[in-house]
């Protein structure tokens, strides 16, 4: 099929997009010669560093979350592919400090493998770190089987609260506990209404028939859940929210965050309609929408659809959510 992407040579795509990303956000991030995305203003060595990894092609994530109050280093891989262990090990070496490193990994096979191999080597070199795995996609497995759940946009709330804790000078053990507490209380579900193509090849990743939608679509177009007729914004919000509330066992009196992450081709208009209905549904159940975030944070090129992530908040997590940060994809003064 004809490629409908404004790119140059596919083999140079990741290098060129990272160069452009660093130029667009000069002052917040820098790009190393080995293609690590680093904070422009280095964090004090007596504070915990926060590191993550993941494939390119999902912009602005994950490098969009590098900056003050969030990540110190992002390790980008090729398009939709995890970076290799040597690159991840280099990031851990770069971030090495007595305060330690919080290493946040999304639960995808390639990411987990690279993290394990690099982590094992880092331990032999005396690099101190704690790894936190995000696995909040409810379409893959039940809550009692977290290892078989994918990590989706839920990495963002975890990065936000853990990054704020690290910036405040909390210990590695405290940062890890905060990250795990946030992760344990959240759940994500994705819906897709149109498919995406691979930006390097033009090949269709996932084809979705007209008039249908797929609930449970993965980050790269992987199947999950089931296909059904296309629903309205309100109906879709209700289908997704009810499943997520059941998963986290939400009850009247709870305070939740709701994050709506556009997959690449869904407009803010549509996402705002969904959030409006989510708020109504929560209010009917006596649950408070304490924080919300709407936009494109972890995309799948031109896929139509979105991810809905919800999670429980306590007073400490709310304060960390509200703490200042300055990253390309999330700035809070």
Secondary structure, DSSP 4 states (H G I P E B T S, - for coil): ----S--S-GGGHHHHHHHHHHHHTBTTEEE-TT-EEEESSPPPTTS-EEEEEEEESSTTTTGGGBEETSBSEEEEEEETSPPPHHHHHHHHHHH--TT-EEEEEES-HHHHHHHHHHHHHHHHTT--EEEEEE--BTTTS-GGGGGGSPP-THHHHHHHHHHHHHHTT--HHHHHHHHHHHHHTEEEEEEEEE--B-TTT--BS----TTEEEET--TTS---SEEEE---HHHHHHHHHHHHHHHHT--TT-EEEEEEEE-BS--HHHHHHHHHHHHHHHHHTT-EEEEEEEE-SS--TTBEEEEEEEEE--HHHHHHHHS-EEETTEEE-
